[in-house]
Amino acid sequence: MPDSSPTYTRSQLALRNGQDRDSIWCAYQGIIYDLSASRLWRNGKHYEHWAGQDLTDELADAPHTDGVFKRFPVVGKLV
C-alpha cells in the first residue's frame, strides 16, 4: 500500500459500522477494507463480528483465511 494512502483512526473506523452510516469498513493487519458490497455484512454484522473494528485478532476463529480480504477495495491504513 502506498505511503500516500489515507489514514484513519480507530474512532473514524468505528463510524463506518453499517449503522451510523451506510459504509461498512473493517481493518485487518493495519489495512482498512470496504465491505459495503458484501451481502454477508448487511447491517454491519457478520456472524458474531461487527463492522467498524480491527478484525486482526478475530480472524483465527473464522472458517476462512485472510485471502477473503482480497475481494474488497482498500480504503486506507489504520493508525
Buried (B, 14 or more C-beta within 10 A) or exposed (E): EEEEEEEBEEEBBBBBBBBEEEBBBBBBEEBBBBBBEBEEBEEBBBEEBBBBBBBBEBBEEEEEEEEBBEEBEBBBBBE
